[in-house]
Amino acid sequence: MKFKRKLETRAVVDLVPMIDVVFQLILFFLVSTTFAVLPGINLDLPQSSTAEGTRTNGITITATVEGSLFVNSEAVTIDDLDSALLALATDTPRDKVPVSLEADSKVPNGTVVSILDSLRRTGFTGVNLRTKDK
């Protein structure tokens, strides 16, 4: 009696080489990607026990202890602050635009008052003072 031999073909996909290639591609892109290091403004914000966390999508004015002044990361002088604020294009009225004032704890009071006067002259009224929690 003769038996017929039945050969079955099994289709097996080996995923190990594909996983190795994908892993190598991920490593390649991670290593070759350049990360932009953005310069930051170092501040020592004053401490407050009643500080609240707010998020503003308006204007940020930063005053450093060295006397530098920034409007949305653009360096300006205290004399040019009015023109820099007037040059900002806003869709909403100026009295409704939130302004965040970040001043180092060692910035003189006169500088903060000058900034607040400039904000009032240009029509900005909603000012938040940034602090850090105690």
Order of alpha helices (4+ residues) and beta strands (2+ residues): alpha-beta-beta-beta-beta-alpha-beta-alpha-beta-beta
